[in-house]
Every structure is written in structure tokens, then in C-alpha cells.
């Protein structure tokens, strides 16, 4: 740790152009040489670049470049971005209502959030945003692109979208709004409780408990047949909320463990007594858009046989990002651990295999070649290696046999049909509830 601190001091000393004596321990000479190289480049840019560049811009760019080279999920947030992130995790922020990532220099839509300007405009998972108000996003960082998409409420922005199957980009005009994320939606499906979680923000656990309590009263506790927990196209969110939701359906046992760089850097999270559904059947719906916190919940309930997992293979994001506040009011989002399901499975770059595969049919008139190819964690540049990646399925250390070992099921992130009558995956989940029996807190085969 001391060596890392000295490296940081050296970095800042060179970035500021200051000649500060730095004590270097034996064994860190290579670190010093590399930082010296950085200092040489930095000074050359400051003195000779065609336009004057500020220290702040150069240092921020250097930090972003360093983090981007590690993995797709580590990043630097300046004070504004950190503040925006804190607002978003509380479940309310201004903007378009879209989860995005960066791929090949373009902004890629992970998922549009329900009932927001993005979803109403017809943006789809897998779309690429190639320009904003006529200015190309190529060359922008993800943070810069997101900042351009945010703005005053009721102001308009024109985004140019490239979609697989359509030859030329097309423009959409969106009106910015206050985005209030309704992370939990629920309704009665006959005598079954249906709960959809769209992302894991701070409101989720309370929302799920409220939904189940209200629908249990409406249906009648003795008549409720079970619950369908819909995590399709849920990109994840807060770890503590994923643990809390898993705990709501488990009486005991481990929910998830995280393992860091050092052998003793292990954290385990266990369930407490109390099952919201009082032992009644649970079905969890997932697809290729289900990631991170969604996969923690699905993996925990699958390993404990508390739920039947249905749908298609999930995204495969099995890493933990720690938010580390910095003295400049910004923060570092750093990948610090991998997480593992209770049986010791790592889903990094592989995903959760459903117990029962159910593929949503193509929309009317659509052809297979018209459907955008869905990318997963394993397709992202610089992604963390998963256990057994590149080897036969299940052969990596800690992978465990797990459901679905062997041939992998397809991964899809089809839109959830607005027409309830066309939601085949939900129909099959509801039909499955009627056939499931729970013995000693486990789904019986």
C-alpha cells in the first residue's frame, strides 16, 4: 500500500510540473521509471501541443485512460459526475432515462428505462448513439457523452441512432425530463403475484416488500400460489439491495461472497430468517439484459433451490465496483472484487444459466437476421477473465457444476412485449408456478 501511495504522489508531482523529492524503496525503481516517462510526455504536451491544455484536463484524461485499460467498469468521476451518480442511485435524476455503456468509441444503449423519454421515443437495447445535437460522440468519454445528454428539464436534444438491420443512422428528438425511476412494478396475475424490478436502486427492497404485502392482502394469503420475480433487462445496481432482495426469499444460508485480490480479502453475506412468500413457489425470469445485481439474486435463489430460474442466459457481469471518494469531491469507481454464488460459482463472462430455457418469439413480421446480435460481458474489451474462460464449460476453478453445465443456452435481451398477451416467457412462468412444490424451503424436482 505504501508503494502505491508513493506512486500516486509521483503521478501528481509530475502532473503538477513540480520538482518534489520522492523516496523510492528498493524494488520500485521500475515504477519510478514509468512515472518519469509519464512526466516527460506530460511536459511535452504542455509545452508543444498546438492548443494550450489545462492541468485539469490532462490529468483527468490520464486517469480515465489508466482506468479504461483495466476493465470496462472502472472509471473516474469528477465532482459533477459523482453528484449525478449519487442522485441516480437514490432513484431520481434529470435526463433521458437510458442506461448506456461505451463500445468502440460510441455510446451503446444497455436498456431504456420504462416510462421515460428514451423508452417513449423507441430506443432499444443494442442501439448505438453516434451523435448528439449533430456532434459526433466519437472521441468523447462516456462521462462526457452522458453529461451532454443531461440538461434542463423540457429542453430538447436530437440524437442520431445506428441500429442493426437499418442501413443509415436515423434521428430522434427527445425532450429531457425529471427521471423518477419506478424500480418496482407489480400486479396480480390470477392468484400469482407478479413483481418486476427494473434496476437495483435504494428503493427496491422496500418496494418489493410493499408490493408483495399489498397483493397478498388483495388475493388472500391462503390463495396466493406463488410469485414471479421478473429481472429481465435489469442491468443491476446496488449490491446491498441485491442481498436484501435475495434475503426476502431465504431463511438461511449464504447469499453471495466477494473475493478480492488478496487471499484473505473475502466477504460473505448470509440470509436472515424470514421468507416473504412463506415457502410458496418462486420463479425468476432472466435474459441477456439481466446483469450484476440481477445475477446475484438469480444465482443465490438458484443455488438454494428456492426458485426456478427461467428465460435465457444472463449477461455475465460478476465483478464488484467500489466507489472511493476523492479529495477533489470526485470519486473513483474501481473494480475491487469478483462475486461468487453460494455454491462457489463465478458468473464473470459466463452468466447464469436458466433451469428452464424459454425464448421470447420474434415480433410479428421480424426475421432472425433482423434481430441485433446481443453482446455480453465476455465481448467487452479488457473484460475480467472468468473462471474457466477459454476452457470447456465448468472446468475453471470454483466454477462448480451448476445448472446448465455443458452446452450453454442462448443469450437474448428481447424487449418485454407491451402487449401482455404476447409475453410468452411470463405465460410459461405462470404455468410453471402451478406445477411447483416447495419442500423444506426448496423447489422439489
PyMOL commands that set and color helices and strands:
alter all, ss='L'
color gray80, all
select helices_A, chain A and resi 2-15+29-48+55-68+79-89+117-121+142-149+204-219+239-248+293-303+368-370+377-379+420-422+424-433
alter helices_A, ss='H'
color red, helices_A
select strands_A, chain A and resi 75-77+92-95+98-103+106-112+128-132+135-136+156-162+170-175+177-180+184-189+192-197+226-230+254-259+266-270+281-286+308-311+319-325+331-341+356-357+437-439+442-444
alter strands_A, ss='S'
color yellow, strands_A
deselect
rebuild
show_as cartoon
